[in-house]
Amino acid sequence: MTSRTRRRRPPADEWLPLTDVLDEIGITRATWYRWRNRGYGPEVKRLPNGHLRVRRSTLDNFLNELETA
């Protein structure tokens, strides 16, 4: 009898933690909150525990807009 192993595929549009987003954009947490107060930056989702997450596709779109601006 052979056992089947399942491969875990990463989600197509994963939710990134804020620290990963800040590293990728290259800004500090203070800059992030200043941007949020001004209505600038990618859309975020707040989890029940208070942590923030950003969708990979939303971050990619935001970064593309930064490059074209």
DSSP file (Angstrom, degrees, kcal/mol; ACC not computed):
  #  RESIDUE AA STRUCTURE BP1 BP2  ACC     N-H-->O    O-->H-N    N-H-->O    O-->H-N    TCO  KAPPA ALPHA  PHI   PSI    X-CA   Y-CA   Z-CA
    1    1 A M              0   0    0      0, 0.0     2,-0.4     0, 0.0     0, 0.0   0.000 360.0 360.0 360.0 130.2    0.0    0.0    0.0
    2    2 A T        -     0   0    0      0, 0.0     2,-0.4     0, 0.0     0, 0.0  -0.784 360.0-135.1-101.3 144.0    1.4    3.4   -1.0
    3    3 A S        -     0   0    0     -2,-0.4     2,-0.5     2,-0.0     0, 0.0  -0.786  16.2-134.4 -96.9 141.3    0.8    6.5    1.0
    4    4 A R        -     0   0    0     -2,-0.4     2,-0.5     2,-0.0     0, 0.0  -0.779  13.3-153.3 -94.6 133.1   -0.1    9.6   -0.9
    5    5 A T        -     0   0    0     -2,-0.5     2,-0.5     2,-0.0    -2,-0.0  -0.889  10.5-140.6-105.4 137.5    1.6   12.8    0.1
    6    6 A R        -     0   0    0     -2,-0.5     2,-0.5     2,-0.0    -2,-0.0  -0.800   8.9-139.4 -98.1 135.3   -0.2   16.1   -0.5
    7    7 A R        -     0   0    0     -2,-0.5     2,-0.7     1,-0.0    -2,-0.0  -0.777  14.5-135.0 -90.8 134.3    1.7   19.1   -1.7
    8    8 A R        -     0   0    0     -2,-0.5    -2,-0.0     0, 0.0    -1,-0.0  -0.801  18.8-155.3 -89.4 120.6    0.7   22.3   -0.2
    9    9 A R        -     0   0    0     -2,-0.7     3,-0.1     1,-0.0    -2,-0.0  -0.775  21.5-114.5 -93.0 138.1    0.4   25.0   -2.8
   10   10 A P        -     0   0    0      0, 0.0    -1,-0.0     0, 0.0     4,-0.0  -0.437  44.0 -94.1 -66.5 146.0    0.9   28.6   -1.8
   11   11 A P    >   -     0   0    0      0, 0.0     3,-0.7     0, 0.0     0, 0.0  -0.294  27.2-127.8 -61.5 146.3   -2.3   30.6   -2.1
   12   12 A A  T 3  S+     0   0    0      1,-0.3     2,-0.3    -3,-0.1     0, 0.0   0.870 105.4  23.7 -63.8 -36.8   -2.6   32.4   -5.4
   13   13 A D  T 3  S-     0   0    0     43,-0.1    -1,-0.3    44,-0.0    42,-0.0  -0.679  89.9-171.5-131.5  77.8   -3.4   35.7   -3.7
   14   14 A E    <   -     0   0    0     -3,-0.7    42,-2.2    -2,-0.3     2,-0.6  -0.221  25.5-116.0 -74.1 159.2   -1.9   35.4   -0.2
   15   15 A W  E     -A   55   0A   0     40,-0.2    40,-0.2    41,-0.1    -1,-0.1  -0.854  31.5-151.1 -94.2 124.3   -2.3   37.8    2.7
   16   16 A L  E     -A   54   0A   0     38,-3.3    38,-2.1    -2,-0.6     2,-0.1  -0.769  14.3-118.7 -98.6 139.5    1.0   39.4    3.7
   17   17 A P  E >>  -A   53   0A   0      0, 0.0     4,-1.7     0, 0.0     3,-0.6  -0.390  30.6-110.2 -70.2 156.2    1.8   40.6    7.2
   18   18 A L  H 3> S+     0   0    0     34,-1.1     4,-2.8     1,-0.2     5,-0.2   0.847 115.5  59.5 -58.2 -38.1    2.6   44.3    7.6
   19   19 A T  H 3> S+     0   0    0      1,-0.2     4,-2.0     2,-0.2    -1,-0.2   0.891 106.5  47.6 -60.7 -39.1    6.3   43.7    8.3
   20   20 A D  H <> S+     0   0    0     -3,-0.6     4,-2.2     2,-0.2    -1,-0.2   0.890 111.8  50.5 -67.0 -39.2    6.7   42.0    5.0
   21   21 A V  H  X S+     0   0    0     -4,-1.7     4,-2.6     2,-0.2     5,-0.3   0.925 109.9  49.6 -64.1 -45.4    4.9   44.8    3.2
   22   22 A L  H  X>S+     0   0    0     -4,-2.8     4,-2.6     1,-0.2     5,-1.6   0.896 111.4  49.5 -61.8 -41.0    7.1   47.4    4.9
   23   23 A D  H  <5S+     0   0    0     -4,-2.0    -1,-0.2    -5,-0.2    -2,-0.2   0.906 112.5  47.6 -63.8 -41.5   10.2   45.6    3.9
   24   24 A E  H  <5S+     0   0    0     -4,-2.2    -2,-0.2     1,-0.2    -1,-0.2   0.892 117.3  40.6 -69.9 -39.6    9.1   45.2    0.3
   25   25 A I  H  <5S-     0   0    0     -4,-2.6    -1,-0.2    -5,-0.2    -2,-0.2   0.848 106.4-130.2 -75.5 -33.6    8.1   48.9    0.0
   26   26 A G  T  <5 +     0   0    0     -4,-2.6     2,-0.3     1,-0.3    -3,-0.2   0.847  61.6 122.2  87.4  38.0   11.1   50.0    1.9
   27   27 A I      < -     0   0    0     -5,-1.6    -1,-0.3    -6,-0.1     2,-0.1  -0.829  59.6-109.1-126.3 166.4    9.5   52.3    4.4
   28   28 A T     >  -     0   0    0     -2,-0.3     4,-2.1     1,-0.1     5,-0.1  -0.439  31.6-109.7 -88.0 167.3    9.3   52.5    8.2
   29   29 A R  H  > S+     0   0    0      1,-0.2     4,-2.2     2,-0.2     5,-0.2   0.861 119.6  56.4 -63.7 -36.0    6.2   51.8   10.3
   30   30 A A  H  > S+     0   0    0      2,-0.2     4,-2.0     1,-0.2    -1,-0.2   0.913 107.6  47.7 -63.0 -42.7    5.9   55.5   11.1
   31   31 A T  H  > S+     0   0    0      2,-0.2     4,-2.7     1,-0.2    -1,-0.2   0.907 108.6  56.0 -63.7 -41.2    5.8   56.3    7.4
   32   32 A W  H  X S+     0   0    0     -4,-2.1     4,-2.3     1,-0.2    -2,-0.2   0.939 110.2  43.5 -56.1 -49.5    3.2   53.6    6.9
   33   33 A Y  H  X S+     0   0    0     -4,-2.2     4,-2.1     2,-0.2    -1,-0.2   0.832 111.4  54.2 -70.3 -31.5    0.8   55.1    9.5
   34   34 A R  H  X S+     0   0    0     -4,-2.0     4,-1.1     2,-0.2    -1,-0.2   0.926 110.1  47.9 -64.6 -43.8    1.4   58.6    8.2
   35   35 A W  H  <>S+     0   0    0     -4,-2.7     5,-3.0     1,-0.2     3,-0.4   0.912 110.3  52.0 -60.4 -43.6    0.4   57.4    4.7
   36   36 A R  H ><5S+     0   0    0     -4,-2.3     3,-1.3     1,-0.2    -1,-0.2   0.895 105.8  54.0 -63.2 -39.5   -2.7   55.7    6.1
   37   37 A N  H 3<5S+     0   0    0     -4,-2.1    -1,-0.2     1,-0.3    -2,-0.2   0.797 110.8  47.3 -64.1 -27.3   -3.8   58.9    7.9
   38   38 A R  T 3<5S-     0   0    0     -4,-1.1    -1,-0.3    -3,-0.4    -2,-0.2   0.405 119.5-110.3 -92.6   0.8   -3.6   60.6    4.5
   39   39 A G  T < 5S+     0   0    0     -3,-1.3     2,-0.3    -4,-0.4    -3,-0.2   0.746  76.2 130.2  77.9  23.9   -5.5   57.9    2.7
   40   40 A Y      < +     0   0    0     -5,-3.0    -1,-0.3    -6,-0.1    -2,-0.1  -0.811  36.2  46.4-111.2 150.4   -2.5   56.7    0.8
   41   41 A G  S    S-     0   0    0     -2,-0.3     3,-0.1    -3,-0.1     2,-0.0  -0.379  90.3 -41.4 111.3 171.5   -1.2   53.2    0.4
   42   42 A P        -     0   0    0      0, 0.0     2,-0.1     0, 0.0    17,-0.1  -0.308  68.0 -92.7 -71.9 156.1   -2.6   49.8   -0.4
   43   43 A E        -     0   0    0     15,-0.1    12,-0.4    12,-0.0     2,-0.3  -0.436  47.2-159.7 -67.2 138.8   -5.9   48.6    1.1
   44   44 A V        -     0   0    0     10,-0.1     2,-0.4    -2,-0.1    10,-0.2  -0.808  13.3-143.1-120.9 160.9   -5.4   46.6    4.3
   45   45 A K  E     -B   53   0A   0      8,-2.6     8,-2.2    -2,-0.3     2,-0.5  -0.993  14.1-143.7-122.6 130.8   -7.5   44.1    6.3
   46   46 A R  E     -B   52   0A   0     -2,-0.4     6,-0.2     6,-0.2     5,-0.1  -0.836  16.6-143.5 -94.8 125.9   -7.5   44.2   10.1
   47   47 A L    >   -     0   0    0      4,-3.1     3,-2.4    -2,-0.5    -1,-0.0  -0.385  29.9-101.8 -80.1 163.3   -7.7   40.7   11.7
   48   48 A P  T 3  S+     0   0    0      0, 0.0    -1,-0.1     0, 0.0    -2,-0.0   0.790 124.0  56.5 -57.1 -27.1   -9.6   40.1   14.9
   49   49 A N  T 3  S-     0   0    0      2,-0.1     3,-0.1     1,-0.0    -3,-0.0   0.451 122.2-106.7 -85.0   1.6   -6.3   40.1   16.8
   50   50 A G  S <  S+     0   0    0     -3,-2.4     2,-0.1     1,-0.3    -1,-0.0   0.289  75.4 134.6  95.7 -10.2   -5.5   43.6   15.5
   51   51 A H        -     0   0    0     -5,-0.1    -4,-3.1     1,-0.1     2,-0.4  -0.395  50.1-129.2 -73.1 152.0   -2.8   42.6   13.1
   52   52 A L  E     - B   0  46A   0     -6,-0.2   -34,-1.1    -3,-0.1     2,-0.3  -0.811  22.6-172.8-104.9 143.4   -2.9   44.1    9.6
   53   53 A R  E     -AB  17  45A   0     -8,-2.2    -8,-2.6    -2,-0.4     2,-0.4  -0.975   7.9-160.0-133.8 148.9   -2.7   42.1    6.3
   54   54 A V  E     -A   16   0A   0    -38,-2.1   -38,-3.3    -2,-0.3   -10,-0.1  -0.993  25.2-118.0-128.4 133.6   -2.3   43.2    2.7
   55   55 A R  E  >  -A   15   0A   0    -12,-0.4     4,-2.3    -2,-0.4   -40,-0.2  -0.443  20.5-127.7 -68.4 143.6   -3.2   41.0   -0.3
   56   56 A R  H  > S+     0   0    0    -42,-2.2     4,-2.5     1,-0.2     5,-0.2   0.904 110.0  50.6 -57.4 -44.3   -0.3   40.3   -2.6
   57   57 A S  H  > S+     0   0    0      1,-0.2     4,-2.3     2,-0.2    -1,-0.2   0.881 109.6  50.4 -65.3 -37.6   -2.3   41.5   -5.7
   58   58 A T  H  > S+     0   0    0      2,-0.2     4,-2.3     1,-0.2    -1,-0.2   0.912 111.8  47.6 -65.6 -42.5   -3.2   44.8   -3.9
   59   59 A L  H  X S+     0   0    0     -4,-2.3     4,-2.6     2,-0.2    -2,-0.2   0.915 111.0  51.1 -64.6 -43.2    0.5   45.4   -3.0
   60   60 A D  H  X S+     0   0    0     -4,-2.5     4,-2.2     1,-0.2    -2,-0.2   0.915 110.7  48.7 -61.1 -43.1    1.7   44.6   -6.5
   61   61 A N  H  X S+     0   0    0     -4,-2.3     4,-2.0     2,-0.2    -1,-0.2   0.914 111.4  50.1 -62.6 -42.7   -0.9   47.1   -8.0
   62   62 A F  H  X S+     0   0    0     -4,-2.3     4,-1.9     1,-0.2    -2,-0.2   0.922 110.8  48.7 -61.1 -45.2    0.2   49.7   -5.5
   63   63 A L  H  X S+     0   0    0     -4,-2.6     4,-1.8     1,-0.2    -1,-0.2   0.873 109.3  53.0 -65.1 -36.9    3.9   49.2   -6.4
   64   64 A N  H  X S+     0   0    0     -4,-2.2     4,-1.6     1,-0.2    -1,-0.2   0.884 107.9  51.3 -64.6 -37.8    3.1   49.4  -10.1
   65   65 A E  H  X S+     0   0    0     -4,-2.0     4,-1.3     1,-0.2    -2,-0.2   0.866 107.4  53.3 -66.8 -35.6    1.3   52.7   -9.5
   66   66 A L  H  < S+     0   0    0     -4,-1.9    -1,-0.2     1,-0.2    -2,-0.2   0.890 107.8  51.0 -64.0 -39.0    4.4   54.1   -7.7
   67   67 A E  H  < S+     0   0    0     -4,-1.8    -1,-0.2     1,-0.2    -2,-0.2   0.855 112.2  45.6 -67.9 -35.1    6.6   53.2  -10.6
   68   68 A T  H  <        0   0    0     -4,-1.6    -1,-0.2     1,-0.2    -2,-0.2   0.702 360.0 360.0 -82.9 -18.4    4.4   54.9  -13.2
   69   69 A A     <        0   0    0     -4,-1.3    -1,-0.2    -5,-0.1    -2,-0.2   0.489 360.0 360.0 -77.6 360.0    3.9   58.1  -11.1
